[in-house]
Amino acid sequence: MASLQGVFGGVCWLLLGAFVVLDFAPRSSTADSVSEIQLSSSSFSLFGDSAHNQAMVYWTGYNSSVILILTKLFDFNLGTVTDSSLWRSLDLGSSYEKLNDRLDSRLVLSYLYVCPSNQKKILLVSDPERDSSVVVSSDEGNSFHRFSISFTIQSLLFHPSQEDWLLAYSQEHRLYFSEDFGRNWKLVHEGVSPGRFYWAVSGLDEDSDLVHLEAQDPSGSMYITCLAGSCAESRKFPFPGRIDGGSLVVQDDYVFVQVTTVGPTKYFVSYQRQPFQNIQLPKYCLPKDMHIISTEGQILAGVQQWNENDTYSLYTSDRHGNYFSPALTYVRISRSVAGVLNMDAYKVAGVSGVLLANRKQGGRVRTFISFSQGQTWRLLTPPATERRCSLPSCSLHLHLRMSESPYSPDSIISTVYTPGLVIATGTVGSELTNHNTRTFLSSDAGNTWRQVFDEERRVWFLDDSGALLAITGASVPIKHLWVSIDEGRSWLQYRFSLSPLFVDGVLMEQDTHHHIITIFGHLSHRSDWLLIKVDYRSLFDQQCASEDIQTWPLLNQGEPCVMGQRQIFRKRRPGSRCIQGRRHLKLVSSEACSCTPYDFECDYGFERQSDGRCSPAFWYRGPGKGTNCTSGQTSGYRKVVSNSCEESVEDHFSPRMHQCDNTAPSGVRLSTAHRDLTARPHTNITFLIHTHQASSTGLDVQLDLGDGVCVSLSVLSHAPDSMTHVYTHTHVYTHTGIYRVAAHVRNNLGAADSQLFLHVTTPVEQVILSTPRVLLLGQQTNLSALVLPDTPKTAVYYWWIDNSTEPVVTLEGWLFIRFHRLGLAHVSLQVSSEGVVRQDSSVIRVTEVFRSMLLGFSPNLEEHNPAIPEWREDLARVIMATISQVLSPAGFLLSSVLTSPSCCLFATRRSLPWIQVQSDEPQQKGSDEMDGGGQSVSSTKVSTESSSPRTSLNHSSPVRALECGLHLSADLKTTHGFT
């Protein structure tokens, strides 16, 4: 899932390569004659920066006269910046001052940022190869402060309203937060996906310092929200489960994620921070990818269907973003140099519901336009001058490419400040081609078009009332620009340079208050940067009066009702040399029209027929009155978002409320909001109970959550949609396990139930395998495991015994087994949970005979020593070495010493068939010691006060007696607590 392309807002990157000079002159415009005008201009050369191959140009804000330029030399072989210069102009670009001397002359700068909420504040990032620091200014570069940082900044995100709040993304995939404009930084989260972090949206998120982010760990990616200054303490997981890496998009009212497991990828949406819902596309769409285009009141998305390769299809959603309906199939796509997907679809600014798209079908690409948010489409009407071109065999086709360079305009432009005015490059004929490209303009939002240049030109809006600036689009040096103040009907030519200039970009003033443009480029490949300031204020001589303004109606091929209303706009009369201003009201009046079928889009499960009606698709099994009744049942139509038409009594487009017949509950289905049956402890799990409408009288809905909690109808949230009634409840499980969750819906006519089994799991962190150290040949034993954290019934255990090629698989942490081969038996256990596998191993000595002796220690042994496994292991090693000195000469083999607080000694006989341990005390039944064959024997106490060892061994006697008395003080000098 891909997000919208970012808005650069005045920042300009210039990448200089080899210049190719083509041997032809620019063709003339369609105007009968081109008049030369006189404007005020000046030029300034950035001396000493001829080697710099990149530049960043920024106008610092509204009504400001400050321009900042960062030029730098980027070494593409080293992948780093080796030299840089910072320039500043205080007089709208007439002159520039080099600021390197105000900074450390050795400092190499790589990026320049301007705060969007206070453009007097700027932040510069140094190249990390030489120095890792930020340089900040709060007075448009008049003074600077430098602060060292401990990480490498890859990108910055300013808070939309808090001017001192910054999010910085590092090359190590860590996200940092600064609340004092770069002076101090605090780690927010590690493992953050590139470009997948967002500030809170005002009006939707309660805390302004909330951060939405996508974080990765070995088991996958997660959607996390937390407070920037205390992320660890405030972390939440709005989507209960793993998501695909790089899929999180937070945009306006919506949050999008996608999940790929087994089968097709699933797409989820949250509207206004409500629980996530599975996006419902037509049953046989079978999407391969989804691309978000617009989220203004509803979702406009591109979906690559199962049968598409180099095209996507346009889909529109309901307001909540749950149900999608097709708008146009086979829309052409392209990819940028960086691999970013671009769809040939364009939303005209300033006028609601007008869309343009290039459809590729039968090997041809043709441009279509819609005035109804994608409900109806038609080919573009060719210009009236194209007398040999007539629909449908011939029409106008436009390039809908977005510029990869922010200093160059898109191939099609429009603005909310000049509704209806659209400028684009394209061709006339049976299809869109890349040759004979011309420039066209529409003054009525795409209803009619006229040619303004017979070649491709780069065009900018010069003000907010229709004045235009154009330069030659080809990569040839130029010295003229063209200006129009009558919507392209005539053009005025101005020579801005005595010598031809390779134009790298044009910087437009953000608020058009000063009427200044800055053209920057090079006279030759090796020359310094040249900046030319052009003042076009003389084009306008006064403020607009009433006689300078005219109105125009928005029409669609003569039809006055567009998006359910008649709209009248106002604009400056073409040719009038007056200043209207951005705040001047553009829309004069709007009057609602009566609804038609095309003011509605076909609801989910319905398809548009040739007569305009919406009929159920063959696969749709929607509810019908009298069977699976819904009060508010869909009529097959869904009103287009932002459409203002008025329905008459006779219209039956919108869902109608009606009284349902009394029936028993039916169609009950229980699911989770994210459609997955796994969850983590201490995370929100939202359950959905779907049911066709039952009688409201006596209706009882209960949800048994499987952990002893049961909620009733009064606690559930009711969210009716167009198909069923949905009851929701959010719950938190604190322990892992498998929970049986059941929904019960009843009324006086019957009942219906549904259930699911939810696996609440957590990744395995540690596995401790417990096995006997010594075991009799053929004796059954129990192998067991301790898993941390505890994962009852949700982990899978793989037991690998000796050299077996297949494991024994169990769902419990224990296994009964017998060993039938003498010697060492190797056991390995792997435990898998949530895709994480941990392992522990052990070795068991299998013998024919063994005896165990219980070693006694003082009760306060561990009060003076650390009671940790490592200390016990070291103690056992010392005891084992000491006792071995006694047992080995006597024909015994010491196997091990257990490291529990009551140590136990295991010994096996080397040569004798069996041995019994005796002591001076009488033998007791039920003693603490068992022999290898299950017979009870007395315990032998090992004491430091015993006499020297006495061993009576006679190889001719079948009975061997052993009394152990050991003095350990010599070997345990550093171990306290022995008695």
ZAMARGU-4260 file (C-alpha; in steps of 0.2 Angstrom, whole numbers, plus 5000, padded with zeros to 4 digits):
<rodrens>
0) 5000/5000/5000 | 5007/5017/4995 | 5003/5034/5001 | 5001/5050/4992 | 5016/5059/4985
5) 5022/5073/4997 | 5019/5091/4994 | 5036/5100/4993 | 5029/5117/4997 | 5043/5128/4989
10) 5058/5118/4992 | 5069/5115/4976 | 5082/5102/4973 | 5093/5105/4958 | 5103/5090/4950
15) 5115/5096/4937 | 5120/5083/4924 | 5127/5085/4906 | 5118/5098/4896 | 5112/5092/4878
20) 5110/5107/4866 | 5098/5103/4852 | 5099/5112/4836 | 5082/5119/4834 | 5073/5135/4840
25) 5058/5136/4851 | 5041/5136/4841 | 5030/5150/4843 | 5014/5151/4853 | 4996/5150/4845
30) 4994/5169/4848 | 4994/5179/4832 | 5009/5190/4838 | 5020/5190/4853 | 5022/5207/4861
35) 5039/5211/4870 | 5036/5218/4888 | 5048/5228/4899 | 5049/5221/4917 | 5062/5225/4931
40) 5075/5212/4933 | 5092/5209/4941 | 5105/5195/4941 | 5117/5188/4954 | 5131/5175/4952
45) 5136/5163/4966 | 5154/5165/4964 | 5165/5150/4969 | 5151/5137/4968 | 5153/5132/4950
50) 5158/5114/4955 | 5143/5112/4966 | 5130/5100/4957 | 5115/5102/4969 | 5106/5116/4976
55) 5091/5119/4988 | 5082/5136/4986 | 5069/5141/4999 | 5058/5157/5001 | 5056/5158/5020
60) 5038/5163/5022 | 5023/5174/5020 | 5027/5192/5016 | 5046/5189/5019 | 5060/5196/5008
65) 5072/5182/5013 | 5078/5169/5001 | 5090/5155/5007 | 5100/5144/4995 | 5111/5129/5000
70) 5123/5123/4986 | 5133/5108/4988 | 5145/5096/4979 | 5138/5078/4980 | 5151/5064/4976
75) 5140/5050/4968 | 5155/5038/4969 | 5157/5041/4988 | 5139/5044/4991 | 5142/5059/5002
80) 5143/5078/5001 | 5161/5085/5000 | 5158/5104/5000 | 5144/5116/5003 | 5139/5135/5003
85) 5125/5143/5012 | 5118/5160/5004 | 5105/5172/5010 | 5096/5186/5001 | 5087/5200/5011
90) 5081/5210/4996 | 5070/5197/4987 | 5085/5190/4977 | 5093/5206/4971 | 5109/5201/4980
95) 5116/5187/4991 | 5128/5185/5005 | 5138/5169/5008 | 5135/5164/5026 | 5149/5151/5028
100) 5160/5163/5038 | 5146/5164/5051 | 5147/5145/5053 | 5162/5134/5055 | 5171/5135/5039
105) 5175/5117/5040 | 5157/5112/5042 | 5149/5103/5027 | 5130/5105/5026 | 5119/5092/5017
110) 5101/5097/5021 | 5091/5113/5023 | 5074/5113/5032 | 5062/5127/5035 | 5049/5126/5049
115) 5031/5126/5040 | 5022/5134/5055 | 5035/5147/5058 | 5046/5150/5042 | 5058/5161/5051
120) 5065/5146/5059 | 5077/5135/5049 | 5087/5120/5053 | 5103/5114/5043 | 5110/5096/5045
125) 5129/5093/5043 | 5136/5079/5033 | 5139/5064/5045 | 5155/5059/5037 | 5164/5074/5044
130) 5153/5080/5058 | 5136/5075/5065 | 5127/5090/5071 | 5112/5102/5067 | 5113/5121/5065
135) 5097/5131/5069 | 5092/5149/5067 | 5076/5157/5073 | 5078/5173/5064 | 5079/5168/5045
140) 5098/5165/5046 | 5103/5181/5055 | 5111/5171/5069 | 5115/5152/5071 | 5117/5140/5085
145) 5126/5123/5082 | 5122/5107/5092 | 5130/5090/5091 | 5120/5075/5090 | 5124/5056/5092
150) 5115/5050/5077 | 5114/5052/5058 | 5098/5061/5052 | 5091/5054/5037 | 5074/5064/5037
155) 5065/5076/5047 | 5046/5079/5051 | 5040/5095/5058 | 5025/5095/5069 | 5010/5104/5060
160) 5007/5117/5073 | 5021/5116/5087 | 5035/5125/5079 | 5049/5118/5091 | 5043/5099/5089
165) 5053/5088/5077 | 5054/5070/5073 | 5071/5064/5066 | 5074/5047/5057 | 5091/5040/5058
170) 5101/5029/5046 | 5100/5016/5060 | 5081/5015/5059 | 5078/5025/5075 | 5066/5038/5078
175) 5071/5053/5089 | 5060/5068/5096 | 5066/5086/5100 | 5054/5098/5109 | 5067/5112/5108
180) 5070/5114/5089 | 5085/5102/5089 | 5094/5107/5105 | 5091/5090/5114 | 5085/5074/5107
185) 5076/5059/5115 | 5074/5041/5108 | 5056/5037/5103 | 5058/5020/5096 | 5070/5008/5087
190) 5067/4998/5072 | 5055/5011/5063 | 5051/5008/5045 | 5058/5022/5033 | 5044/5035/5030
195) 5031/5026/5041 | 5030/5039/5056 | 5017/5052/5057 | 5012/5066/5069 | 4995/5067/5077
200) 4980/5073/5067 | 4972/5088/5075 | 4954/5084/5079 | 4956/5065/5079 | 4970/5062/5091
205) 4968/5068/5108 | 4986/5071/5112 | 4996/5083/5100 | 5012/5074/5104 | 5005/5057/5099
210) 5016/5048/5086 | 5010/5035/5074 | 5024/5023/5068 | 5027/5007/5061 | 5041/4997/5070
215) 5050/4981/5065 | 5057/4966/5076 | 5062/4949/5071 | 5044/4942/5071 | 5037/4956/5059
220) 5030/4974/5059 | 5018/4982/5071 | 5008/4998/5071 | 5012/5008/5087 | 5005/5024/5094
225) 5014/5033/5109 | 5018/5050/5116 | 5034/5057/5108 | 5042/5061/5125 | 5038/5045/5134
230) 5035/5031/5121 | 5040/5016/5131 | 5027/5021/5145 | 5013/5026/5133 | 5015/5013/5119
235) 4999/5006/5112 | 4995/4994/5098 | 4979/5000/5088 | 4980/4986/5076 | 4980/4969/5086
240) 4993/4959/5076 | 5007/4960/5064 | 5006/4970/5048 | 5016/4970/5032 | 5032/4981/5032
245) 5030/4998/5024 | 5011/4997/5024 | 5006/5010/5037 | 4998/5025/5030 | 4990/5039/5041
250) 4981/5051/5031 | 4967/5063/5036 | 4953/5053/5044 | 4960/5036/5039 | 4973/5024/5045
255) 4978/5010/5033 | 4988/4994/5035 | 4989/4978/5025 | 4992/4960/5031 | 4999/4946/5021
260) 4998/4928/5028 | 4991/4913/5018 | 4981/4918/5003 | 4977/4935/4996 | 4983/4951/5005
265) 4970/4959/5017 | 4968/4977/5018 | 4962/4986/5034 | 4956/5004/5037 | 4952/5013/5053
270) 4940/5028/5051 | 4942/5042/5064 | 4953/5031/5075 | 4939/5018/5076 | 4943/4999/5077
275) 4950/4993/5061 | 4939/4985/5048 | 4943/4974/5033 | 4942/4983/5017 | 4928/4975/5006
280) 4932/4975/4988 | 4921/4966/4975 | 4922/4947/4978 | 4932/4943/4962 | 4943/4958/4962
285) 4957/4948/4970 | 4968/4963/4973 | 4987/4961/4970 | 4991/4979/4977 | 4982/4994/4983
290) 4987/5013/4981 | 4979/5027/4990 | 4976/5042/4979 | 4965/5054/4989 | 4956/5054/5006
295) 4945/5069/5005 | 4929/5064/5013 | 4931/5047/5005 | 4944/5036/4998 | 4949/5036/4980
300) 4961/5021/4978 | 4970/5012/4964 | 4968/4993/4965 | 4978/4981/4954 | 4966/4967/4950
305) 4971/4949/4947 | 4971/4952/4928 | 4981/4968/4928 | 5000/4970/4926 | 5004/4987/4920
310) 4987/4995/4925 | 4977/4998/4940 | 4958/5001/4942 | 4951/5016/4951 | 4939/5012/4966
315) 4929/5024/4977 | 4924/5020/4995 | 4910/5025/5007 | 4913/5038/5019 | 4920/5026/5032
320) 4932/5017/5019 | 4925/5000/5022 | 4916/4996/5006 | 4923/5000/4989 | 4915/5001/4971
325) 4924/5001/4954 | 4925/5018/4945 | 4936/5015/4930 | 4947/5000/4925 | 4964/4999/4917
330) 4971/5015/4922 | 4989/5017/4916 | 5003/5017/4929 | 5022/5022/4929 | 5036/5021/4941
335) 5049/5035/4946 | 5067/5032/4946 | 5066/5028/4965 | 5052/5015/4961 | 5038/5026/4967
340) 5021/5021/4959 | 5012/5034/4949 | 4995/5032/4943 | 4989/5042/4928 | 4974/5049/4938
345) 4972/5067/4942 | 4960/5076/4953 | 4956/5094/4947 | 4959/5107/4962 | 4946/5119/4966
350) 4931/5110/4959 | 4923/5095/4967 | 4921/5079/4958 | 4931/5082/4943 | 4943/5068/4939
355) 4955/5064/4924 | 4962/5047/4920 | 4972/5039/4906 | 4965/5022/4902 | 4975/5009/4893
360) 4965/4996/4883 | 4969/4987/4867 | 4986/4994/4867 | 4980/5012/4866 | 4981/5025/4880
365) 4966/5038/4880 | 4961/5051/4892 | 4944/5051/4900 | 4936/5064/4912 | 4922/5062/4925
370) 4912/5076/4933 | 4904/5065/4945 | 4918/5058/4956 | 4920/5043/4944 | 4902/5038/4941
375) 4902/5042/4922 | 4917/5045/4911 | 4919/5052/4893 | 4933/5056/4881 | 4940/5074/4881
380) 4932/5086/4868 | 4946/5091/4856 | 4949/5110/4854 | 4937/5119/4842 | 4952/5123/4830
385) 4955/5104/4827 | 4941/5103/4813 | 4947/5086/4807 | 4946/5078/4824 | 4929/5072/4831
390) 4923/5060/4844 | 4924/5046/4847 | 4938/5041/4835 | 4948/5057/4839 | 4950/5067/4855
395) 4961/5076/4866 | 4973/5066/4877 | 4984/5073/4891 | 5000/5068/4900 | 4996/5066/4918
400) 5014/5064/4925 | 5019/5071/4942 | 5036/5079/4941 | 5050/5070/4950 | 5059/5086/4953
405) 5051/5099/4964 | 5058/5114/4954 | 5049/5109/4939 | 5030/5109/4937 | 5019/5094/4934
410) 5013/5090/4916 | 4996/5095/4922 | 4992/5109/4935 | 4977/5117/4943 | 4975/5127/4960
415) 4961/5129/4972 | 4964/5148/4971 | 4959/5148/4952 | 4944/5136/4951 | 4942/5129/4933
420) 4959/5134/4926 | 4968/5118/4921 | 4984/5118/4910 | 4992/5102/4903 | 5003/5095/4889
425) 4996/5082/4877 | 4991/5077/4860 | 4976/5076/4849 | 4972/5060/4840 | 4966/5042/4842
430) 4978/5040/4857 | 4991/5048/4868 | 5008/5049/4861 | 5025/5056/4866 | 5028/5065/4850
435) 5020/5081/4843 | 5016/5086/4861 | 5007/5103/4863 | 5001/5113/4878 | 4982/5115/4881
440) 4972/5125/4893 | 4954/5124/4900 | 4945/5138/4908 | 4930/5128/4914 | 4937/5113/4923
445) 4940/5102/4908 | 4924/5104/4899 | 4931/5113/4884 | 4950/5115/4879 | 4960/5126/4868
450) 4978/5125/4862 | 4990/5139/4870 | 5007/5133/4863 | 5011/5121/4849 | 5025/5114/4859
455) 5027/5107/4876 | 5030/5121/4889 | 5033/5122/4907 | 5019/5133/4915 | 5017/5140/4932
460) 5003/5151/4940 | 5009/5168/4942 | 4995/5174/4954 | 4979/5168/4961 | 4968/5175/4947
465) 4974/5166/4931 | 4990/5175/4926 | 5002/5162/4919 | 5021/5160/4917 | 5028/5149/4903
470) 5046/5144/4898 | 5052/5132/4885 | 5051/5114/4891 | 5065/5107/4881 | 5083/5106/4888
475) 5090/5120/4878 | 5097/5137/4884 | 5084/5151/4883 | 5083/5169/4887 | 5065/5173/4885
480) 5049/5169/4896 | 5031/5171/4892 | 5017/5179/4902 | 4999/5179/4900 | 4986/5189/4910
485) 4971/5183/4900 | 4971/5164/4903 | 4983/5160/4889 | 4973/5169/4875 | 4988/5180/4872
490) 5006/5180/4878 | 5019/5193/4882 | 5037/5189/4879 | 5051/5195/4891 | 5070/5193/4888
495) 5076/5190/4906 | 5094/5186/4901 | 5106/5193/4888 | 5114/5176/4886 | 5105/5160/4884
500) 5103/5151/4901 | 5101/5133/4905 | 5086/5135/4917 | 5087/5123/4932 | 5071/5129/4940
505) 5059/5143/4944 | 5056/5149/4962 | 5038/5156/4964 | 5034/5167/4978 | 5023/5157/4990
510) 5010/5171/4993 | 5012/5181/4977 | 5013/5197/4988 | 5029/5204/4981 | 5026/5198/4963
515) 5043/5191/4962 | 5050/5176/4953 | 5068/5169/4954 | 5075/5160/4939 | 5091/5150/4942
520) 5102/5140/4931 | 5119/5140/4922 | 5126/5149/4907 | 5137/5134/4904 | 5141/5117/4912
525) 5156/5124/4921 | 5149/5142/4926 | 5143/5148/4943 | 5125/5147/4948 | 5116/5162/4941
530) 5100/5169/4949 | 5089/5181/4940 | 5076/5191/4949 | 5061/5196/4939 | 5048/5209/4946
535) 5032/5208/4937 | 5022/5220/4948 | 5021/5232/4933 | 5009/5220/4924 | 4995/5225/4936
540) 4991/5243/4939 | 4977/5243/4952 | 4965/5233/4963 | 4951/5224/4955 | 4934/5233/4954
545) 4917/5226/4950 | 4919/5229/4932 | 4935/5219/4932 | 4926/5203/4938 | 4915/5191/4928
550) 4905/5175/4933 | 4905/5158/4924 | 4894/5143/4926 | 4902/5125/4929 | 4895/5114/4915
555) 4897/5097/4909 | 4893/5096/4891 | 4880/5109/4893 | 4872/5101/4909 | 4872/5114/4923
560) 4870/5101/4937 | 4887/5095/4942 | 4889/5085/4958 | 4871/5088/4962 | 4871/5107/4961
565) 4872/5122/4950 | 4888/5132/4953 | 4892/5149/4948 | 4910/5155/4950 | 4918/5172/4949
570) 4935/5176/4941 | 4945/5191/4935 | 4940/5196/4918 | 4953/5190/4905 | 4965/5204/4900
575) 4961/5215/4915 | 4977/5221/4923 | 4971/5221/4941 | 4975/5212/4957 | 4961/5201/4964
580) 4969/5193/4979 | 4969/5175/4986 | 4955/5179/4999 | 4943/5185/4986 | 4927/5174/4985
585) 4928/5162/4970 | 4911/5153/4972 | 4897/5165/4970 | 4882/5153/4972 | 4876/5135/4972
590) 4859/5128/4970 | 4854/5110/4973 | 4847/5099/4959 | 4836/5085/4959 | 4845/5068/4961
595) 4848/5057/4946 | 4855/5039/4947 | 4872/5046/4942 | 4873/5056/4958 | 4875/5040/4967
600) 4888/5026/4965 | 4883/5008/4965 | 4884/5001/4983 | 4895/4987/4987 | 4889/4971/4978
605) 4880/4981/4964 | 4886/4985/4947 | 4881/4999/4935 | 4871/4994/4920 | 4870/5002/4903
610) 4854/5011/4907 | 4862/5018/4923 | 4853/5007/4935 | 4863/4998/4949 | 4859/4979/4949
615) 4866/4966/4961 | 4881/4957/4955 | 4879/4938/4953 | 4890/4934/4968 | 4881/4946/4980
620) 4870/4938/4993 | 4863/4954/5001 | 4849/4954/5013 | 4831/4955/5007 | 4816/4961/5017
625) 4806/4947/5025 | 4821/4935/5026 | 4837/4943/5033 | 4829/4960/5037 | 4839/4976/5040
630) 4831/4992/5045 | 4840/5003/5033 | 4842/4990/5019 | 4853/4995/5005 | 4844/5000/4989
635) 4859/4997/4978 | 4864/5015/4978 | 4876/5025/4988 | 4876/5044/4987 | 4893/5051/4981
640) 4902/5060/4995 | 4901/5079/4993 | 4886/5077/4981 | 4873/5090/4986 | 4857/5084/4976
645) 4840/5083/4984 | 4830/5067/4983 | 4811/5069/4979 | 4798/5058/4987 | 4798/5047/4971
650) 4816/5043/4972 | 4822/5027/4979 | 4840/5028/4979 | 4845/5030/4997 | 4842/5016/5009
655) 4825/5016/5017 | 4820/5013/5035 | 4806/5000/5036 | 4799/4989/5050 | 4806/4972/5049
660) 4795/4956/5051 | 4797/4947/5067 | 4809/4933/5064 | 4821/4922/5073 | 4839/4928/5073
665) 4850/4922/5058 | 4866/4925/5050 | 4875/4927/5066 | 4894/4927/5063 | 4908/4931/5076
670) 4925/4938/5070 | 4939/4950/5076 | 4940/4967/5069 | 4957/4962/5060 | 4950/4945/5054
675) 4965/4936/5063 | 4963/4924/5077 | 4979/4928/5086 | 4983/4942/5098 | 4996/4947/5111
680) 4992/4949/5130 | 4988/4966/5136 | 4982/4972/5118 | 4965/4978/5113 | 4955/4964/5104
685) 4939/4970/5095 | 4926/4957/5092 | 4912/4959/5079 | 4895/4951/5080 | 4887/4951/5063
690) 4869/4947/5062 | 4854/4950/5051 | 4841/4961/5059 | 4831/4951/5072 | 4815/4958/5080
695) 4821/4973/5091 | 4808/4967/5104 | 4816/4955/5117 | 4832/4955/5107 | 4847/4948/5118
700) 4865/4948/5113 | 4878/4941/5124 | 4897/4938/5121 | 4906/4925/5131 | 4925/4930/5131
705) 4931/4914/5137 | 4941/4920/5152 | 4926/4921/5164 | 4920/4938/5157 | 4903/4939/5148
710) 4896/4955/5142 | 4878/4959/5137 | 4869/4970/5125 | 4869/4985/5136 | 4889/4985/5135
715) 4890/4981/5117 | 4892/4995/5104 | 4880/4995/5089 | 4886/4999/5072 | 4874/4996/5058
720) 4881/4995/5040 | 4873/4993/5024 | 4872/4974/5024 | 4871/4968/5042 | 4870/4974/5060
725) 4886/4974/5069 | 4889/4973/5088 | 4907/4977/5094 | 4916/4975/5110 | 4934/4978/5114
730) 4943/4966/5127 | 4960/4964/5134 | 4967/4947/5138 | 4981/4947/5152 | 4987/4929/5150
735) 4992/4918/5135 | 4981/4903/5130 | 4967/4898/5118 | 4951/4906/5123 | 4934/4900/5117
740) 4924/4915/5112 | 4905/4913/5109 | 4891/4925/5103 | 4873/4921/5108 | 4859/4930/5099
745) 4841/4927/5105 | 4824/4933/5105 | 4807/4926/5108 | 4806/4917/5091 | 4823/4908/5092
750) 4842/4909/5094 | 4858/4908/5084 | 4876/4906/5090 | 4893/4908/5083 | 4910/4905/5091
755) 4929/4906/5088 | 4944/4901/5096 | 4957/4915/5100 | 4975/4911/5102 | 4983/4924/5114
760) 5001/4921/5111 | 5018/4929/5115 | 5035/4925/5107 | 5046/4913/5117 | 5060/4921/5126
765) 5069/4906/5135 | 5067/4887/5136 | 5074/4877/5150 | 5075/4858/5147 | 5074/4847/5162
770) 5080/4829/5160 | 5088/4816/5172 | 5106/4816/5172 | 5107/4797/5174 | 5094/4784/5168
775) 5093/4765/5168 | 5093/4756/5152 | 5075/4754/5146 | 5068/4764/5161 | 5053/4776/5156
780) 5057/4794/5160 | 5048/4811/5159 | 5057/4825/5149 | 5050/4842/5153 | 5052/4860/5149
785) 5050/4877/5157 | 5045/4890/5144 | 5047/4909/5148 | 5035/4917/5147 | 5022/4904/5150
790) 5013/4899/5134 | 5000/4886/5138 | 4992/4877/5123 | 4999/4890/5111 | 5017/4884/5108
795) 5023/4869/5098 | 5037/4858/5105 | 5049/4849/5094 | 5059/4835/5103 | 5075/4829/5094
800) 5081/4813/5102 | 5099/4808/5098 | 5102/4807/5079 | 5084/4806/5074 | 5080/4814/5057
805) 5062/4818/5062 | 5057/4827/5079 | 5043/4821/5090 | 5030/4835/5090 | 5019/4839/5105
810) 5008/4853/5111 | 5013/4850/5129 | 5030/4854/5138 | 5033/4836/5143 | 5037/4819/5134
815) 5038/4801/5141 | 5052/4791/5133 | 5063/4776/5136 | 5081/4774/5130 | 5087/4757/5124
820) 5106/4761/5121 | 5120/4762/5134 | 5130/4778/5134 | 5126/4796/5131 | 5109/4801/5125
825) 5107/4818/5117 | 5091/4827/5119 | 5087/4844/5111 | 5070/4854/5112 | 5064/4868/5101
830) 5049/4878/5106 | 5040/4888/5093 | 5028/4902/5096 | 5023/4917/5085 | 5037/4913/5073
835) 5050/4914/5086 | 5060/4898/5090 | 5071/4895/5105 | 5081/4879/5110 | 5089/4870/5124
840) 5099/4854/5125 | 5104/4841/5138 | 5114/4825/5139 | 5108/4809/5148 | 5119/4795/5154
845) 5111/4778/5151 | 5118/4764/5161 | 5113/4747/5168 | 5115/4751/5187 | 5117/4768/5196
850) 5115/4774/5214 | 5111/4791/5221 | 5116/4799/5237 | 5108/4814/5245 | 5121/4827/5251
855) 5116/4837/5265 | 5121/4855/5268 | 5118/4868/5281 | 5101/4876/5279 | 5108/4894/5278
860) 5120/4889/5264 | 5113/4902/5251 | 5111/4916/5264 | 5129/4920/5262 | 5131/4916/5244
865) 5122/4921/5228 | 5107/4909/5225 | 5109/4909/5206 | 5111/4894/5194 | 5129/4899/5190
870) 5135/4899/5208 | 5127/4882/5210 | 5135/4875/5194 | 5152/4881/5201 | 5148/4873/5218
875) 5143/4856/5210 | 5159/4856/5199 | 5170/4858/5215 | 5160/4844/5224 | 5161/4833/5209
880) 5180/4834/5208 | 5182/4831/5226 | 5171/4816/5227 | 5178/4809/5211 | 5195/4807/5221
885) 5186/4794/5232 | 5175/4785/5220 | 5186/4783/5205 | 5199/4771/5214 | 5185/4761/5221
890) 5178/4757/5204 | 5164/4770/5203 | 5161/4783/5190 | 5154/4799/5196 | 5141/4805/5184
895) 5135/4822/5190 | 5130/4832/5205 | 5113/4841/5204 | 5113/4859/5208 | 5097/4861/5218
900) 5098/4867/5236 | 5098/4848/5241 | 5112/4841/5231 | 5111/4823/5225 | 5125/4813/5220
905) 5124/4800/5205 | 5137/4786/5204 | 5138/4771/5192 | 5147/4755/5195 | 5162/4752/5183
910) 5165/4733/5185 | 5153/4726/5198 | 5136/4720/5193 | 5127/4730/5207 | 5131/4740/5222
915) 5121/4745/5238 | 5125/4760/5248 | 5125/4756/5267 | 5127/4767/5282 | 5128/4764/5301
920) 5109/4769/5303 | 5096/4756/5301 | 5087/4755/5284 | 5071/4764/5283 | 5056/4762/5271
925) 5051/4777/5262 | 5069/4785/5263 | 5073/4800/5253 | 5084/4789/5242 | 5079/4777/5228
930) 5090/4764/5219 | 5091/4763/5201 | 5078/4748/5201 | 5066/4757/5212 | 5071/4749/5229
935) 5073/4760/5244 | 5090/4763/5252 | 5096/4773/5266 | 5103/4790/5264 | 5121/4794/5266
940) 5126/4810/5274 | 5142/4819/5268 | 5149/4829/5282 | 5165/4839/5284 | 5167/4832/5301
945) 5166/4813/5296 | 5181/4802/5297 | 5192/4797/5283 | 5184/4787/5270 | 5182/4768/5274
950) 5179/4757/5259 | 5177/4738/5260 | 5179/4731/5243 | 5180/4712/5239 | 5179/4707/5221
955) 5173/4690/5226 | 5159/4696/5237 | 5142/4701/5229 | 5139/4715/5241 | 5149/4730/5242
960) 5148/4743/5256 | 5152/4761/5255 | 5153/4774/5268 | 5157/4792/5263 | 5165/4804/5274
965) 5173/4819/5266 | 5182/4834/5272 | 5179/4848/5259 | 5186/4863/5267 | 5202/4862/5258
970) 5194/4863/5241 | 5180/4876/5246 | 5189/4889/5255 | 5179/4903/5247 | 5163/4895/5250
975) 5154/4899/5266 | 5140/4890/5275 | 5146/4872/5276 | 5145/4863/5293
</rodrens>
